[in-house]
C-alpha cells in the first residue's frame, strides 16, 4: 500500500511519541537527535512505529521508499511513486532553517546537479513534489512538527538559479583567473603566481522558519506537542478519497482541517487555495 502525508499524520496522532531517545533507545544507538528524528519520520510514513527490530524496519522502509539519502545531497527520503522529503531539526521555535549549499525548492527535479546518480535512477521520474519537515526538538523531547510543501514555501527554481548565474558571470570577468567546472557557485584555480592556491565559492542558503512565514494562518496557541501541515488544495485533493475521509472524520477536538489562502511564493499579490491541518496536544 502506498504511503503519503495524510497516512503519516494519522499515524502520529494515533501513536504519539514525545521522547525520541526513550522510544528509540532499544532499537538504535544513534547519538544524533537529527538521525532519531529522521527515523521517526520514516516510521510514521511506513506505519512501523510499533516495530522494534531494525532489520524488519529496514524491510518495511524498502517497500515504501525508493531512495534514502545522506546529509550531503537532497533529498533525505523519496516515496515510491510519491513525494520527496527533506527533514530539518531545530532546537528553537522560530529559528531559521539552514539549507547549506541547496537553495529552497518548490519541486525536486531529476536533472538537478545536487542529487546523486542513485537518486536519479532509483525510479522513473522527472520531478517530484517536495515536502519539508521541520521538527522542533528540545533536549530529547519532540515539541512540534511542521510539514510544508515546497510549492507553498519556495519560489520557482529560476529565482535562485538567477543569483548563482549572476555570481558566476561576475567571476568570469575577473582578469588572470582560471575558472574550473564545479557544481558549486564557482571555483577559482591558480589564484597566486605559483598557481598552487584555489578558492571554492559555495552557497550557504537559509530560509525563514515556516512557523514565522505562515503565522498569518496558523493557530497561535501553545501545547506540549503541535503539528501543522500546509499543502495546496489541489495537492490535498490528489490523495485517495479514503485517506482524506479518514482524517476529515477524525474524532479529536484538538485536530482540525481548514481551508486557507496563502501568498504565492512567486507573487505575493496572488493568493493560493490551500489546506491547513493542525493538531495541538
PLY file of the C-alpha trace (Angstrom):
ply
format ascii 1.0
element vertex 281
property float x
property float y
property float z
element edge 280
property int vertex1
property int vertex2
end_header
0.00 0.00 0.00
1.40 3.39 -0.98
2.04 5.92 1.74
1.50 9.67 1.87
1.40 12.65 4.21
-2.23 12.02 5.23
-1.41 8.50 6.39
1.64 9.82 8.23
-0.37 12.44 10.14
-2.91 9.83 11.23
-0.07 7.58 12.42
1.38 10.40 14.53
-1.90 11.21 16.24
-2.79 7.55 16.77
0.67 6.78 18.19
2.20 9.94 19.69
5.89 9.78 20.57
7.18 12.56 22.82
10.63 11.37 23.88
12.63 10.22 20.85
15.58 8.90 22.88
13.43 6.78 25.16
11.40 5.47 22.24
14.34 4.55 20.02
16.84 3.68 22.75
16.22 -0.05 22.38
16.23 -0.09 18.58
19.25 2.01 17.66
22.38 3.59 19.10
22.18 6.90 17.32
23.74 9.80 19.14
22.33 12.49 16.88
18.82 13.70 17.56
18.61 14.61 13.88
19.07 10.95 12.95
16.47 9.90 15.51
14.05 12.44 14.05
14.64 11.07 10.55
13.99 7.54 11.77
10.76 8.73 13.38
9.67 10.35 10.10
10.33 7.09 8.24
8.29 5.21 10.84
5.26 7.47 10.60
5.17 7.22 6.82
5.56 3.44 6.92
3.31 2.70 9.89
6.23 0.96 11.59
6.29 2.76 14.97
5.42 -0.50 16.72
8.22 -2.48 15.05
11.23 -2.92 17.34
13.61 -4.93 15.17
15.73 -2.71 12.92
16.10 -5.37 10.25
12.33 -5.59 9.98
12.05 -1.79 9.93
14.51 -1.65 7.06
12.49 -4.24 5.14
9.34 -2.14 5.61
11.17 1.03 4.59
12.31 -0.63 1.36
8.70 -1.40 0.41
7.66 2.26 0.72
10.78 4.25 -0.20
12.73 4.22 -3.45
15.62 6.26 -2.05
17.08 7.16 1.34
19.76 9.83 1.17
22.51 11.38 3.24
23.44 14.73 4.78
25.28 15.93 1.66
22.74 15.52 -1.14
18.98 16.13 -1.12
16.50 14.63 -0.58
16.52 12.64 2.67
13.75 10.29 1.52
11.79 9.56 -1.66
8.46 7.74 -1.51
7.96 5.22 -4.31
5.74 6.94 -6.85
5.21 9.79 -4.39
6.82 12.77 -2.72
10.41 13.64 -1.92
11.08 14.57 1.72
13.62 16.84 3.42
13.86 16.63 7.23
15.26 19.51 9.29
15.83 19.55 13.06
15.75 22.78 15.06
16.09 23.50 18.77
14.38 26.91 18.96
10.81 27.51 17.82
11.34 30.31 15.30
14.96 29.74 14.29
15.70 29.89 10.56
16.23 26.71 8.57
19.76 26.05 7.29
19.73 24.61 3.76
23.51 24.89 3.22
24.51 24.52 -0.44
21.00 23.60 -1.61
18.67 26.51 -2.33
14.94 26.24 -1.41
12.97 24.11 -3.85
9.36 24.21 -4.98
9.86 20.78 -6.57
12.65 18.23 -6.83
13.89 17.74 -10.40
15.67 14.67 -11.73
18.11 16.82 -13.72
19.30 18.71 -10.63
23.11 18.59 -10.29
22.69 18.42 -6.49
21.20 14.91 -6.42
23.11 11.65 -6.70
23.01 9.20 -9.58
21.40 6.67 -7.24
18.60 9.13 -6.51
18.17 10.00 -10.18
17.94 6.34 -11.19
16.01 4.84 -8.25
12.75 5.05 -10.21
11.44 6.54 -13.43
10.76 10.17 -12.59
11.25 13.70 -13.89
10.03 15.78 -10.95
8.55 15.18 -7.52
6.62 17.29 -5.06
8.98 18.19 -2.22
7.83 18.08 1.40
9.85 19.96 4.02
9.50 18.58 7.54
10.81 20.75 10.38
10.99 19.13 13.82
11.49 21.15 16.99
13.44 19.01 19.47
14.26 20.30 22.95
16.69 18.02 24.77
15.10 14.66 23.92
11.51 15.87 23.52
9.79 16.35 20.18
7.78 19.54 20.69
6.41 20.33 17.25
6.41 19.29 13.60
5.87 21.48 10.56
5.07 19.80 7.25
5.07 22.24 4.32
5.25 21.53 0.61
7.86 23.36 -1.42
5.34 24.95 -3.78
3.78 26.71 -0.76
7.16 27.78 0.62
9.75 28.38 -2.12
9.76 30.27 -5.41
10.43 28.53 -8.71
13.99 27.38 -9.35
14.75 30.20 -11.80
14.56 32.68 -8.90
17.52 31.05 -7.14
19.49 29.91 -10.16
19.47 33.50 -11.43
21.53 34.51 -8.39
24.06 31.73 -8.97
24.32 32.63 -12.65
24.90 36.33 -11.91
27.72 35.49 -9.49
29.31 33.02 -11.95
29.22 35.60 -14.75
30.88 38.14 -12.47
33.67 35.68 -11.65
34.41 35.17 -15.35
35.08 38.89 -15.68
37.99 38.76 -13.21
41.32 39.16 -15.03
44.01 36.45 -14.96
41.78 33.95 -13.12
41.26 30.32 -14.14
37.71 29.05 -13.57
37.07 25.35 -13.06
33.91 23.33 -13.68
32.01 22.77 -10.44
28.53 22.16 -9.04
29.22 24.91 -6.52
28.81 28.60 -7.34
32.39 28.72 -8.57
35.95 27.55 -8.17
38.96 29.72 -8.99
42.20 27.87 -9.74
45.78 29.18 -9.82
44.93 32.30 -7.85
48.56 33.04 -6.88
51.72 33.43 -9.01
52.82 29.84 -8.24
49.45 28.51 -9.32
49.05 26.45 -6.16
46.09 28.18 -4.49
42.42 27.79 -5.35
39.19 29.30 -4.00
35.93 27.39 -3.67
32.80 29.55 -3.61
29.83 27.83 -2.05
26.30 28.96 -1.37
25.07 28.79 2.23
21.33 29.06 1.79
18.79 29.51 4.55
15.06 30.18 4.77
12.75 31.59 7.42
11.05 29.09 9.67
7.57 28.12 8.40
6.25 28.96 11.86
7.11 32.60 11.10
6.35 32.57 7.38
2.81 31.27 7.89
1.98 32.92 11.21
-0.90 34.73 9.48
-2.84 31.47 9.05
-1.73 29.15 11.86
-3.36 28.87 15.30
-1.40 31.00 17.78
-1.74 28.61 20.70
0.66 26.65 22.86
0.78 22.99 23.73
3.06 20.12 24.65
3.07 18.92 21.04
1.94 20.81 17.93
1.59 19.70 14.31
0.97 21.97 11.33
0.64 20.69 7.77
0.34 23.04 4.80
-0.34 21.96 1.23
-2.14 23.34 -1.79
-5.79 22.40 -2.14
-5.04 20.68 -5.46
-2.40 18.52 -3.75
-4.80 17.59 -0.94
-7.47 16.62 -3.45
-4.99 14.39 -5.30
-4.72 11.97 -2.37
-7.00 8.90 -2.18
-10.53 9.64 -1.02
-10.22 7.01 1.71
-7.23 8.81 3.27
-8.96 12.20 3.14
-12.13 10.79 4.66
-10.19 9.09 7.47
-8.68 12.42 8.51
-11.79 14.53 7.96
-13.79 12.22 10.25
-11.06 12.00 12.88
-12.75 12.22 16.30
-10.43 14.57 18.17
-11.32 18.06 19.36
-7.66 19.11 19.15
-7.49 18.25 15.44
-8.66 20.46 12.57
-8.56 20.78 8.78
-9.09 24.28 7.45
-9.39 25.93 4.05
-6.90 28.80 3.91
-5.35 31.12 1.36
-1.61 31.69 1.26
0.59 34.14 -0.60
2.15 32.71 -3.74
5.94 32.27 -3.31
6.33 33.68 -6.83
3.96 36.66 -6.46
2.62 37.66 -3.02
-0.23 39.57 -4.69
-1.68 36.22 -5.75
-3.44 34.09 -3.14
-3.40 30.31 -3.45
-6.07 27.96 -2.11
-4.54 25.64 0.45
-5.32 23.24 3.29
-4.00 23.66 6.83
-4.07 20.58 9.05
-3.39 21.25 12.73
-3.13 19.20 15.91
-2.43 20.59 19.36
-1.96 18.35 22.38
0 1
1 2
2 3
3 4
4 5
5 6
6 7
7 8
8 9
9 10
10 11
11 12
12 13
13 14
14 15
15 16
16 17
17 18
18 19
19 20
20 21
21 22
22 23
23 24
24 25
25 26
26 27
27 28
28 29
29 30
30 31
31 32
32 33
33 34
34 35
35 36
36 37
37 38
38 39
39 40
40 41
41 42
42 43
43 44
44 45
45 46
46 47
47 48
48 49
49 50
50 51
51 52
52 53
53 54
54 55
55 56
56 57
57 58
58 59
59 60
60 61
61 62
62 63
63 64
64 65
65 66
66 67
67 68
68 69
69 70
70 71
71 72
72 73
73 74
74 75
75 76
76 77
77 78
78 79
79 80
80 81
81 82
82 83
83 84
84 85
85 86
86 87
87 88
88 89
89 90
90 91
91 92
92 93
93 94
94 95
95 96
96 97
97 98
98 99
99 100
100 101
101 102
102 103
103 104
104 105
105 106
106 107
107 108
108 109
109 110
110 111
111 112
112 113
113 114
114 115
115 116
116 117
117 118
118 119
119 120
120 121
121 122
122 123
123 124
124 125
125 126
126 127
127 128
128 129
129 130
130 131
131 132
132 133
133 134
134 135
135 136
136 137
137 138
138 139
139 140
140 141
141 142
142 143
143 144
144 145
145 146
146 147
147 148
148 149
149 150
150 151
151 152
152 153
153 154
154 155
155 156
156 157
157 158
158 159
159 160
160 161
161 162
162 163
163 164
164 165
165 166
166 167
167 168
168 169
169 170
170 171
171 172
172 173
173 174
174 175
175 176
176 177
177 178
178 179
179 180
180 181
181 182
182 183
183 184
184 185
185 186
186 187
187 188
188 189
189 190
190 191
191 192
192 193
193 194
194 195
195 196
196 197
197 198
198 199
199 200
200 201
201 202
202 203
203 204
204 205
205 206
206 207
207 208
208 209
209 210
210 211
211 212
212 213
213 214
214 215
215 216
216 217
217 218
218 219
219 220
220 221
221 222
222 223
223 224
224 225
225 226
226 227
227 228
228 229
229 230
230 231
231 232
232 233
233 234
234 235
235 236
236 237
237 238
238 239
239 240
240 241
241 242
242 243
243 244
244 245
245 246
246 247
247 248
248 249
249 250
250 251
251 252
252 253
253 254
254 255
255 256
256 257
257 258
258 259
259 260
260 261
261 262
262 263
263 264
264 265
265 266
266 267
267 268
268 269
269 270
270 271
271 272
272 273
273 274
274 275
275 276
276 277
277 278
278 279
279 280
